[in-house]
Amino acid sequence: MNRPGGKQAAVVLGAIGVVFGDIGTSPLYTLRTVFAPEHGLDPSREAVFGVVSLIFWAITVIVSVKYVTFIMRADNDGEGGIMALIALIQRANLRSRGAQIALVLLGVFGASLFYGDGMITPAISVLSAVEGLEVVNASLKELVIPITLVVLAVLFFAQRFGTGAVGRFFGPIMVTWFGVLALIGLIRALQHPEIFGALSPHHGAEFLFNHGHEAFVALGGVVLAVTGAEALYADMGHFGAHAIRKGWFALVFPALILNYLGQGGLILSDPAAAASPFFLLFPPWARIPMVLLSTVAAIIASQAVISGAFSVTRQAIRLGFLPRLSVRHTSKEEVGQVYVPAVNWIIFAAVVALVVGFGSSEKLASAYGIAVTGTLAIDTLLFFFVVRAMWHRPMWLVIAGAGAFLTVDLTFFAANLTKVVHGGWFPLAIALVVFSVLTTWQRGREIITTRRVEEEGPLRRFVDEVREIEPPVARVPGTAVFLNANPETTPLALRANVKHNHVLHDCVLIVSLTTERVPYVHENERLSIDDLGYRDDGITHITGRFGFQDPLNVPALMRQAAARGVEGNPQLDDPSYFVSKIQIIPSDRPGMAKWRKKLFLAISRNAANPVEVFHLPDERTVVMGSHIEL
């Protein structure tokens, strides 16, 4: 999307305010975690050079090269994130249907891991920032948890105002944050200029080779420097790839590297500073202001993954992995900016439990990393299948690229497996729960759809039967709009109206909405009109095509159809809308395990009201029920 210069600068500022918060607060806890006493790594000169070198090259390879340069090219009409990759895989013509299904399921598990990351990030970011109070004064330790919980409550309550508003507010603050990171890092690094030598990859290689198990465990902490890489990709629909790339290379990347170099230089001069190298970078008079600034930055870090979780959820709904939930658009300009209340409050509850349960950022760091590295590896695999199947790049290039990036991703993933018993089980447990929900809904929806088709019967046969009824069905004045999921079958509400009430409206519009695997569908391609074989019976079928980011506005679709010309002269001032409500009855019929049937029923009860989803006028909508066995 081309924007004027001033507006583009505002978008870049908004992106800095939302997208980079997660990765931008990693300096708060990364080096402190690597050199934590329980990991057994002494902050020797070789270890400091090796760790800083590994951090620099991890950020460069994973974020700058893999995500910002390559993976962000794999957008689904502007939308990013692992769900966008899943949509691209579903559209690709893979030779093996089994391989396609396996890749989609792998992608769904990756999306499930992202939710685990979305729960840990707010907890560890805000905790690590507020823990700066302990550096200022050890007696303030008792206030850390209460202050953290208050900050998180304010953050999650503010989500309803939208990421655009949040981004405009946070953008200048984050520019200040990254400016401070760069300045203090440069000052400390210049005091110990030898630390710039850590940018050479040989220091990282020597550290891994000489320190064996200790270095391998240290990788589990090094990967914390790239947390938020998936959020950059998932938030692409909010601000666009160009704004994210510009913000990353112009400000965020150099600021992060300078700060890590500064922390490394500080530890070289005072190994005891490894206990809290970030806050000890600053003189005593500046530490309380930095606690305040870092707390705000931690809020922004949380915003990056929360808004990413909203985007992933919305795409999951449109791609059929979740029921329709309440999704609120929070911007008139950026369609990708949404707020999902159910997801917001579930994440908030989990974050509070994490803060209270783990009690410190050091303990939470043990839970962090599994979800991040798992998602990194899955993104790489799906991306290179897209490169091969949709972009038709040569196989040797795909294998070389995937092999190089997967080597890095899987090495970090293996290092984080050592954390499973110390808290890493939490994101894995969350991922398994979310994966079960997503796949259960998809499978249950397929079964219900098949059995609903049997119940509804073919639409054209129904129209033929209506013409043959003797005496003819009575026609009543007005326009009736019947919503139906399947364009080939008869709406249950329409069938019941004829069977039990023996009437039809003068103008009957049967509407089916299809969601394409693209974010947006152009207005000119929005609808198709079918007279169902007869031009004189006032019964018309309308198919509305929507992208998974388009609002499903049925009244607006009806107005567009009327402008195109529909038989029966529809009166759209006061039409009646009929919605078929399906009551699902569990049965012993095969297709799903009993526990999955119970889960499907529980999920279905939380689906959004179709009247709200389709923007129907409540006072003119009739809901008619029917039973379907699962």
C-alpha positions as CSV (number, residue, x, y, z in Angstrom):
1,M,0.0,0.0,0.0
2,N,1.5,3.3,-1.1
3,R,1.2,6.0,1.5
4,P,2.2,9.7,1.5
5,G,5.5,10.4,3.3
6,G,4.0,11.8,6.5
7,K,1.5,9.0,6.8
8,Q,4.2,6.4,6.1
9,A,6.4,7.9,8.8
10,A,3.4,7.6,11.2
11,V,3.0,3.9,10.2
12,V,6.7,3.3,10.9
13,L,6.3,5.0,14.2
14,G,3.3,2.9,15.1
15,A,5.1,-0.3,14.1
16,I,8.0,0.7,16.4
17,G,5.5,1.2,19.1
18,V,3.9,-2.2,18.8
19,V,5.9,-4.7,16.7
20,F,9.3,-4.4,18.2
21,G,8.4,-4.4,21.9
22,D,9.0,-8.1,22.5
23,I,12.5,-8.3,20.9
24,G,13.3,-4.8,22.1
25,T,13.1,-5.7,25.8
26,S,15.2,-8.9,25.5
27,P,18.3,-7.0,26.8
28,L,16.5,-6.8,30.2
29,Y,17.0,-10.5,30.8
30,T,19.1,-12.3,28.1
31,L,22.6,-12.0,29.5
32,R,21.5,-12.2,33.1
33,T,19.8,-15.5,32.2
34,V,22.8,-16.9,30.4
35,F,25.1,-16.2,33.3
36,A,22.6,-17.2,36.1
37,P,24.5,-19.2,38.8
38,E,22.4,-22.3,38.3
39,H,23.6,-22.7,34.8
40,G,27.2,-23.0,35.9
41,L,28.8,-20.6,33.4
42,D,31.4,-18.2,34.9
43,P,31.5,-14.8,33.2
44,S,35.1,-15.3,32.0
45,R,36.5,-13.3,29.1
46,E,36.2,-16.2,26.7
47,A,32.6,-16.8,27.8
48,V,31.6,-13.1,27.5
49,F,33.1,-12.8,24.0
50,G,31.5,-16.1,23.0
51,V,28.0,-15.3,24.3
52,V,27.9,-11.8,22.9
53,S,29.1,-13.1,19.6
54,L,26.4,-15.8,19.6
55,I,23.7,-13.2,20.4
56,F,24.9,-10.9,17.5
57,W,24.8,-13.7,15.0
58,A,21.5,-15.2,16.3
59,I,19.8,-11.8,15.8
60,T,21.5,-11.3,12.4
61,V,20.7,-14.7,11.0
62,I,17.3,-15.4,12.5
63,V,15.7,-11.9,12.5
64,S,17.5,-9.8,9.9
65,V,18.1,-12.5,7.3
66,K,15.5,-15.1,7.8
67,Y,12.4,-13.2,8.9
68,V,12.9,-9.6,7.8
69,T,14.6,-10.3,4.5
70,F,13.1,-13.6,3.4
71,I,10.0,-14.9,5.3
72,M,8.2,-11.6,5.3
73,R,8.1,-11.9,1.5
74,A,5.7,-14.9,2.0
75,D,2.6,-12.7,2.7
76,N,-1.0,-13.7,2.0
77,D,-2.1,-10.4,0.4
78,G,-0.4,-8.4,3.1
79,E,-1.1,-10.7,6.0
80,G,1.8,-12.5,7.8
81,G,2.2,-15.0,10.6
82,I,2.1,-18.8,10.7
83,M,-1.6,-18.9,9.8
84,A,-0.8,-17.0,6.6
85,L,1.8,-19.7,5.8
86,I,-0.8,-22.4,6.4
87,A,-3.2,-20.6,4.0
88,L,-0.5,-20.6,1.4
89,I,0.3,-24.3,1.9
90,Q,-3.4,-25.1,1.5
91,R,-3.5,-23.2,-1.8
92,A,-0.3,-24.8,-3.1
93,N,-0.6,-27.8,-5.4
94,L,1.5,-30.3,-3.5
95,R,1.7,-33.7,-5.2
96,S,1.0,-35.6,-2.0
97,R,-2.3,-34.9,-0.2
98,G,-0.9,-36.5,2.9
99,A,2.2,-34.3,2.9
100,Q,-0.1,-31.2,2.6
101,I,-2.2,-32.3,5.5
102,A,0.9,-33.0,7.6
103,L,2.3,-29.6,6.8
104,V,-1.0,-27.9,7.7
105,L,-1.1,-29.8,11.0
106,L,2.5,-28.8,11.7
107,G,1.6,-25.2,11.1
108,V,-1.4,-25.4,13.4
109,F,0.9,-26.7,16.1
110,G,3.3,-23.8,15.4
111,A,0.4,-21.4,15.9
112,S,-0.4,-23.2,19.1
113,L,3.1,-22.6,20.3
114,F,2.8,-19.0,19.5
115,Y,-0.1,-18.7,22.0
116,G,2.2,-20.1,24.7
117,D,4.8,-17.4,23.8
118,G,2.0,-14.9,24.0
119,M,1.4,-15.9,27.6
120,I,5.0,-15.9,28.8
121,T,6.2,-12.7,27.1
122,P,4.0,-10.3,29.2
123,A,4.9,-12.1,32.4
124,I,8.7,-12.2,31.9
125,S,9.0,-8.8,30.3
126,V,7.1,-6.8,33.0
127,L,8.6,-8.8,35.8
128,S,12.2,-8.3,34.6
129,A,11.5,-4.6,34.3
130,V,10.0,-4.1,37.7
131,E,12.7,-6.2,39.3
132,G,15.0,-3.3,38.5
133,L,13.7,-2.0,41.8
134,E,15.8,-4.6,43.6
135,V,18.9,-3.2,42.0
136,V,17.9,0.3,43.3
137,N,17.0,-1.0,46.8
138,A,16.9,-4.6,47.9
139,S,14.1,-3.8,50.4
140,L,11.7,-3.1,47.5
141,K,11.6,-6.8,46.5
142,E,8.2,-7.3,48.1
143,L,6.6,-4.8,45.8
144,V,7.7,-6.4,42.6
145,I,4.8,-8.9,42.2
146,P,2.0,-6.5,43.2
147,I,3.3,-3.7,40.9
148,T,3.7,-6.3,38.0
149,L,0.1,-7.4,38.4
150,V,-1.2,-3.9,38.4
151,V,0.8,-3.0,35.2
152,L,-0.5,-6.1,33.4
153,A,-4.1,-5.4,34.4
154,V,-3.9,-1.9,32.9
155,L,-2.3,-3.3,29.7
156,F,-5.0,-5.9,29.1
157,F,-7.8,-3.6,29.9
158,A,-6.4,-1.1,27.4
159,Q,-6.6,-3.6,24.5
160,R,-10.1,-2.7,23.6
161,F,-8.9,0.7,22.3
162,G,-7.0,-1.0,19.5
163,T,-3.4,-1.5,18.4
164,G,-3.4,1.6,16.3
165,A,-4.2,3.9,19.2
166,V,-1.7,1.9,21.4
167,G,0.9,2.2,18.7
168,R,0.6,6.0,18.3
169,F,0.9,6.3,22.1
170,F,3.8,3.9,22.4
171,G,5.7,4.8,19.3
172,P,7.6,7.9,20.7
173,I,8.3,6.0,23.9
174,M,9.9,3.1,22.0
175,V,11.9,5.5,19.9
176,T,13.2,6.9,23.2
177,W,13.8,3.4,24.6
178,F,15.9,2.3,21.6
179,G,17.8,5.6,21.6
180,V,18.6,5.0,25.3
181,L,19.6,1.4,24.6
182,A,22.0,2.5,21.8
183,L,23.5,5.4,23.7
184,I,24.3,3.7,27.0
185,G,25.5,0.6,25.1
186,L,27.8,2.7,23.0
187,I,29.2,4.6,26.0
188,R,30.0,1.4,27.9
189,A,31.3,-0.4,24.8
190,L,33.7,2.5,24.1
191,Q,35.0,2.2,27.6
192,H,36.0,-1.3,26.8
193,P,36.5,-1.2,23.0
194,E,37.9,-4.7,22.8
195,I,34.3,-6.0,23.1
196,F,33.7,-5.0,19.5
197,G,35.8,-8.0,18.6
198,A,32.9,-10.2,19.8
199,L,31.2,-9.4,16.5
200,S,33.5,-11.9,14.8
201,P,31.8,-15.3,14.5
202,H,35.0,-17.2,15.5
203,H,34.4,-16.2,19.2
204,G,31.1,-17.9,19.2
205,A,32.5,-21.0,17.5
206,E,35.4,-21.2,19.9
207,F,33.0,-20.8,22.9
208,L,30.8,-23.7,21.7
209,F,33.8,-25.9,20.9
210,N,35.7,-25.3,24.2
211,H,32.8,-25.2,26.7
212,G,30.8,-28.2,25.6
213,H,27.7,-28.8,27.8
214,E,27.9,-25.4,29.5
215,A,27.9,-23.7,26.0
216,F,25.0,-25.9,24.9
217,V,22.9,-24.9,28.0
218,A,23.9,-21.2,27.4
219,L,22.3,-21.4,23.9
220,G,19.0,-21.8,25.8
221,G,19.5,-18.3,27.2
222,V,21.0,-16.8,24.0
223,V,17.8,-17.5,22.1
224,L,16.0,-15.1,24.4
225,A,17.6,-12.4,22.3
226,V,15.4,-13.3,19.3
227,T,12.1,-13.7,21.1
228,G,9.6,-11.6,19.2
229,A,10.8,-12.6,15.7
230,E,7.5,-14.4,15.0
231,A,5.6,-11.4,16.3
232,L,7.3,-9.2,13.6
233,Y,5.8,-11.6,11.0
234,A,2.4,-12.0,12.7
235,D,1.9,-8.3,13.1
236,M,2.7,-7.6,9.4
237,G,-1.0,-7.2,8.6
238,H,-1.2,-4.4,11.2
239,F,1.5,-2.1,9.8
240,G,2.9,-3.6,6.6
241,A,6.2,-5.2,5.7
242,H,7.9,-2.0,4.5
243,A,7.3,-0.2,7.8
244,I,8.6,-3.1,9.8
245,R,11.7,-3.5,7.7
246,K,12.5,0.2,7.9
247,G,12.0,0.4,11.6
248,W,14.2,-2.7,12.1
249,F,17.2,-1.8,10.1
250,A,17.2,2.0,10.8
251,L,16.7,1.8,14.6
252,V,16.0,-1.4,16.4
253,F,18.8,-3.7,15.1
254,P,21.7,-1.3,15.7
255,A,20.3,-0.3,19.1
256,L,20.0,-3.9,20.3
257,I,23.5,-4.8,19.2
258,L,25.1,-1.7,20.8
259,N,23.3,-2.5,24.1
260,Y,24.5,-6.1,24.1
261,L,28.0,-5.0,23.4
262,G,27.8,-2.5,26.3
263,Q,26.6,-5.2,28.7
264,G,29.4,-7.4,27.5
265,G,31.9,-4.7,28.1
266,L,30.5,-4.0,31.6
267,I,30.8,-7.7,32.6
268,L,34.4,-7.8,31.3
269,S,35.3,-5.0,33.7
270,D,33.2,-6.4,36.6
271,P,32.1,-10.0,36.4
272,A,29.8,-9.5,39.4
273,A,27.7,-7.2,37.1
274,A,26.4,-10.4,35.3
275,A,23.8,-10.6,38.1
276,S,21.9,-7.6,36.5
277,P,24.0,-6.2,33.7
278,F,21.2,-4.1,32.1
279,F,20.4,-1.9,35.0
280,L,24.0,-1.7,36.2
281,L,24.9,-0.1,32.8
282,F,23.4,3.1,34.2
283,P,24.7,5.3,37.0
284,P,22.8,5.1,40.3
285,W,20.9,8.3,39.7
286,A,19.4,7.0,36.4
287,R,18.3,3.6,37.6
288,I,14.8,4.6,38.9
289,P,14.0,6.4,35.7
290,M,15.2,3.4,33.8
291,V,12.9,1.1,35.9
292,L,10.0,3.3,34.8
293,L,11.0,3.4,31.2
294,S,11.8,-0.3,31.0
295,T,8.4,-1.1,32.6
296,V,6.6,0.9,29.8
297,A,8.8,-0.8,27.3
298,A,7.9,-4.2,28.8
299,I,4.2,-3.3,28.4
300,I,4.9,-2.6,24.7
301,A,6.7,-6.0,24.5
302,S,3.6,-7.6,25.7
303,Q,1.6,-5.6,23.1
304,A,3.5,-7.1,20.3
305,V,2.6,-10.7,21.1
306,I,-1.0,-9.8,22.2
307,S,-1.8,-8.1,18.9
308,G,-0.1,-11.0,17.1
309,A,-2.3,-13.4,19.0
310,F,-5.4,-11.4,17.9
311,S,-4.2,-11.6,14.2
312,V,-3.6,-15.4,14.4
313,T,-7.0,-16.0,16.1
314,R,-8.8,-14.0,13.4
315,Q,-7.1,-15.9,10.6
316,A,-7.8,-19.3,12.4
317,I,-11.5,-18.4,12.6
318,R,-11.7,-17.6,8.9
319,L,-9.6,-20.7,7.9
320,G,-12.0,-23.0,9.8
321,F,-9.9,-23.9,12.9
322,L,-12.0,-22.0,15.4
323,P,-15.7,-21.1,15.6
324,R,-16.8,-17.5,15.0
325,L,-15.7,-15.5,18.0
326,S,-16.4,-11.8,18.7
327,V,-13.8,-9.9,16.7
328,R,-13.9,-6.1,16.9
329,H,-12.3,-3.9,14.3
330,T,-10.4,-1.1,16.0
331,S,-9.3,0.9,13.0
332,K,-11.1,2.4,10.0
333,E,-7.9,2.5,8.0
334,E,-6.1,-0.7,8.8
335,V,-8.4,-3.7,8.4
336,G,-5.9,-6.0,10.1
337,Q,-6.2,-4.2,13.5
338,V,-8.6,-6.2,15.6
339,Y,-9.4,-7.0,19.2
340,V,-10.6,-10.4,20.3
341,P,-12.1,-10.2,23.8
342,A,-12.1,-13.9,24.5
343,V,-8.4,-14.3,23.6
344,N,-7.5,-11.2,25.6
345,W,-8.9,-12.4,28.8
346,I,-7.7,-16.0,28.5
347,I,-4.1,-14.7,28.0
348,F,-4.5,-12.3,30.9
349,A,-5.6,-15.1,33.2
350,A,-2.7,-17.2,32.2
351,V,-0.2,-14.3,32.6
352,V,-1.4,-13.6,36.1
353,A,-1.0,-17.3,37.0
354,L,2.5,-17.3,35.6
355,V,3.6,-14.2,37.5
356,V,2.2,-15.6,40.8
357,G,3.3,-19.2,40.2
358,F,6.9,-18.6,39.1
359,G,7.5,-15.4,41.1
360,S,10.6,-14.1,39.3
361,S,11.8,-13.5,35.7
362,E,14.8,-15.9,36.3
363,K,12.4,-18.8,37.0
364,L,10.2,-17.8,34.1
365,A,13.2,-17.8,31.8
366,S,13.3,-21.6,32.3
367,A,9.8,-21.8,30.7
368,Y,10.7,-19.4,27.9
369,G,12.4,-20.6,24.7
370,I,10.6,-23.9,23.9
371,A,7.7,-22.1,22.3
372,V,9.9,-19.6,20.5
373,T,12.4,-22.0,19.0
374,G,9.6,-24.5,18.0
375,T,7.8,-21.8,16.1
376,L,11.1,-20.6,14.5
377,A,11.7,-24.1,13.1
378,I,8.1,-24.6,11.9
379,D,8.1,-21.2,10.1
380,T,11.3,-22.2,8.3
381,L,9.9,-25.5,7.1
382,L,6.6,-24.1,5.9
383,F,8.3,-21.1,4.2
384,F,10.5,-23.3,2.1
385,F,7.6,-25.5,1.0
386,V,6.0,-22.2,-0.2
387,V,9.2,-21.3,-1.9
388,R,9.3,-24.6,-3.8
389,A,5.5,-25.2,-4.4
390,M,4.3,-21.6,-5.1
391,W,7.4,-19.7,-6.2
392,H,8.9,-22.7,-8.1
393,R,12.5,-22.1,-7.0
394,P,15.0,-24.9,-7.8
395,M,15.2,-27.8,-5.4
396,W,18.9,-27.3,-4.6
397,L,18.3,-23.7,-3.5
398,V,15.3,-24.8,-1.3
399,I,17.3,-27.6,0.3
400,A,20.4,-25.3,0.9
401,G,18.3,-22.5,2.4
402,A,16.1,-24.7,4.6
403,G,19.1,-26.8,5.7
404,A,21.0,-23.7,6.8
405,F,18.2,-22.1,8.7
406,L,16.9,-25.3,10.2
407,T,20.4,-26.1,11.5
408,V,20.3,-22.9,13.5
409,D,16.6,-23.3,14.6
410,L,16.9,-26.9,15.7
411,T,20.2,-26.3,17.6
412,F,18.4,-23.7,19.7
413,F,15.4,-25.9,20.1
414,A,17.5,-28.8,21.3
415,A,19.3,-26.5,23.8
416,N,15.9,-25.4,25.2
417,L,14.7,-29.0,25.7
418,T,16.9,-29.0,28.8
419,K,14.3,-26.5,30.3
420,V,11.3,-28.8,30.0
421,V,11.4,-30.1,33.6
422,H,12.1,-26.6,35.0
423,G,9.1,-24.8,33.5
424,G,9.4,-25.5,29.7
425,W,6.4,-27.9,30.1
426,F,4.1,-24.9,30.4
427,P,4.2,-23.6,26.8
428,L,4.2,-27.2,25.6
429,A,1.1,-27.9,27.6
430,I,-0.6,-24.7,26.4
431,A,0.3,-25.7,22.8
432,L,-1.1,-29.1,23.1
433,V,-4.4,-27.7,24.5
434,V,-4.7,-25.1,21.8
435,F,-3.7,-27.7,19.1
436,S,-6.4,-30.1,20.4
437,V,-9.0,-27.2,20.3
438,L,-8.0,-26.1,16.7
439,T,-7.9,-29.6,15.2
440,T,-11.0,-30.8,17.1
441,W,-13.1,-27.9,15.8
442,Q,-11.9,-28.4,12.2
443,R,-12.7,-32.1,12.3
444,G,-16.0,-31.7,14.1
445,R,-17.0,-28.9,11.6
446,E,-16.3,-31.2,8.7
447,I,-18.5,-34.0,10.2
448,I,-21.4,-31.6,11.0
449,T,-21.2,-30.0,7.6
450,T,-21.5,-33.4,5.9
451,R,-24.5,-34.5,8.0
452,R,-26.1,-31.1,7.6
453,V,-25.9,-31.4,3.8
454,E,-27.8,-34.7,4.1
455,E,-30.5,-33.0,6.2
456,E,-30.9,-30.0,4.0
457,G,-31.1,-31.7,0.6
458,P,-30.3,-30.2,-2.8
459,L,-31.4,-26.6,-3.3
460,R,-32.5,-26.9,-7.0
461,R,-34.6,-30.0,-6.2
462,F,-36.3,-28.0,-3.5
463,V,-37.1,-25.2,-5.9
464,D,-38.5,-27.7,-8.4
465,E,-40.7,-29.3,-5.6
466,V,-42.0,-25.9,-4.6
467,R,-43.2,-25.2,-8.2
468,E,-45.0,-28.6,-8.2
469,I,-46.9,-28.3,-4.9
470,E,-50.6,-28.4,-5.3
471,P,-52.3,-26.2,-4.3
472,P,-49.4,-23.7,-4.8
473,V,-47.6,-22.3,-1.8
474,A,-49.0,-19.0,-0.6
475,R,-46.9,-16.0,-1.2
476,V,-46.8,-13.2,1.3
477,P,-45.5,-9.6,0.7
478,G,-42.0,-8.7,1.6
479,T,-38.4,-9.9,1.2
480,A,-36.9,-12.8,3.1
481,V,-33.2,-13.4,3.3
482,F,-32.1,-16.9,4.3
483,L,-28.5,-17.5,5.3
484,N,-27.0,-20.9,4.4
485,A,-23.4,-22.1,4.7
486,N,-23.6,-24.4,1.7
487,P,-24.6,-22.9,-1.7
488,E,-25.8,-26.3,-3.0
489,T,-28.2,-27.1,-0.3
490,T,-31.5,-25.8,1.1
491,P,-31.5,-23.6,4.2
492,L,-33.2,-25.5,7.0
493,A,-35.2,-22.4,7.9
494,L,-36.5,-22.1,4.4
495,R,-37.5,-25.8,4.3
496,A,-39.3,-25.5,7.7
497,N,-41.1,-22.3,6.6
498,V,-42.6,-24.1,3.6
499,K,-43.3,-27.4,5.4
500,H,-44.9,-26.0,8.6
501,N,-46.1,-22.5,7.6
502,H,-47.0,-23.3,4.0
503,V,-45.8,-19.8,2.8
504,L,-43.1,-18.1,0.9
505,H,-42.3,-14.4,0.7
506,D,-42.6,-12.7,-2.7
507,C,-38.9,-12.3,-2.8
508,V,-36.7,-15.0,-1.4
509,L,-32.9,-14.4,-1.3
510,I,-30.7,-17.4,-0.3
511,V,-27.3,-16.2,0.8
512,S,-24.1,-18.2,1.1
513,L,-20.9,-16.7,2.2
514,T,-17.6,-18.2,1.2
515,T,-14.3,-17.3,2.8
516,E,-11.4,-17.3,0.4
517,R,-7.8,-18.1,1.5
518,V,-6.8,-14.5,0.9
519,P,-7.3,-11.6,3.3
520,Y,-9.4,-9.4,1.0
521,V,-11.7,-9.8,-2.0
522,H,-12.3,-6.9,-4.4
523,E,-15.8,-5.4,-4.5
524,N,-16.1,-6.3,-8.2
525,E,-15.6,-10.0,-7.4
526,R,-17.7,-9.9,-4.2
527,L,-20.9,-11.7,-5.4
528,S,-22.5,-13.9,-8.0
529,I,-26.3,-14.2,-8.6
530,D,-28.1,-17.4,-9.6
531,D,-31.8,-17.6,-10.5
532,L,-31.8,-21.4,-9.8
533,G,-33.2,-22.2,-13.2
534,Y,-36.3,-20.0,-13.1
535,R,-36.7,-16.2,-13.6
536,D,-40.3,-15.9,-12.5
537,D,-40.5,-17.5,-9.0
538,G,-38.8,-14.7,-7.0
539,I,-36.2,-17.2,-5.6
540,T,-32.6,-16.2,-6.1
541,H,-29.3,-17.6,-4.8
542,I,-26.6,-15.1,-4.0
543,T,-23.0,-16.1,-3.2
544,G,-20.8,-13.6,-1.3
545,R,-17.1,-14.0,-1.5
546,F,-15.0,-12.6,1.3
547,G,-11.4,-12.6,2.3
548,F,-10.6,-13.8,5.8
549,Q,-9.9,-10.1,6.8
550,D,-13.1,-8.7,5.2
551,P,-16.1,-7.9,7.5
552,L,-19.0,-10.2,6.9
553,N,-21.7,-7.6,6.3
554,V,-24.8,-9.3,4.8
555,P,-27.1,-6.2,4.6
556,A,-24.3,-4.4,2.6
557,L,-24.1,-7.5,0.4
558,M,-27.8,-7.4,-0.2
559,R,-27.7,-3.7,-1.3
560,Q,-24.9,-4.6,-3.7
561,A,-27.0,-7.5,-5.1
562,A,-30.1,-5.3,-5.5
563,A,-28.0,-2.7,-7.4
564,R,-26.9,-5.5,-9.8
565,G,-30.5,-6.6,-10.4
566,V,-32.4,-9.4,-8.6
567,E,-35.7,-10.9,-9.6
568,G,-38.6,-10.3,-7.3
569,N,-37.9,-6.6,-6.8
570,P,-36.4,-7.0,-3.3
571,Q,-37.5,-4.5,-0.7
572,L,-34.4,-3.9,1.4
573,D,-35.8,-1.2,3.7
574,D,-37.2,-3.8,6.1
575,P,-36.3,-7.4,4.9
576,S,-36.7,-10.4,7.3
577,Y,-33.5,-12.4,7.9
578,F,-33.7,-16.1,8.7
579,V,-30.8,-17.9,10.4
580,S,-30.8,-21.7,10.8
581,K,-29.5,-22.5,14.3
582,I,-28.0,-26.0,14.6
583,Q,-28.3,-27.8,17.9
584,I,-25.6,-30.5,18.0
585,I,-26.5,-33.8,19.7
586,P,-23.7,-36.2,20.7
587,S,-24.2,-39.7,19.5
588,D,-22.4,-43.0,19.2
589,R,-21.8,-42.5,15.5
590,P,-18.1,-42.9,14.4
591,G,-15.9,-40.0,13.3
592,M,-14.5,-38.6,16.6
593,A,-13.5,-39.9,20.0
594,K,-16.0,-39.2,22.8
595,W,-13.7,-36.7,24.5
596,R,-13.3,-34.7,21.3
597,K,-17.1,-34.7,20.8
598,K,-17.4,-33.2,24.3
599,L,-14.7,-30.7,23.5
600,F,-16.4,-29.7,20.2
601,L,-19.7,-29.1,22.0
602,A,-18.0,-27.0,24.7
603,I,-16.3,-24.9,22.0
604,S,-19.5,-24.5,19.9
605,R,-21.4,-23.1,23.0
606,N,-18.9,-20.2,23.0
607,A,-19.3,-19.3,19.3
608,A,-20.4,-15.7,18.6
609,N,-24.0,-14.8,17.8
610,P,-24.4,-15.0,14.0
611,V,-26.6,-11.9,14.2
612,E,-23.6,-9.9,15.3
613,V,-21.1,-11.7,13.1
614,F,-23.1,-11.0,9.9
615,H,-24.2,-7.5,11.0
616,L,-27.9,-8.4,10.9
617,P,-30.6,-6.2,12.4
618,D,-31.6,-7.9,15.6
619,E,-35.2,-6.8,15.4
620,R,-35.7,-8.3,11.9
621,T,-33.9,-11.6,12.4
622,V,-35.6,-14.9,12.9
623,V,-33.7,-17.9,14.3
624,M,-35.0,-21.3,13.5
625,G,-33.5,-24.5,15.1
626,S,-32.7,-28.0,14.0
627,H,-30.9,-31.0,15.4
628,I,-27.7,-32.6,13.9
629,E,-26.0,-35.6,15.4
630,L,-22.2,-35.6,16.0
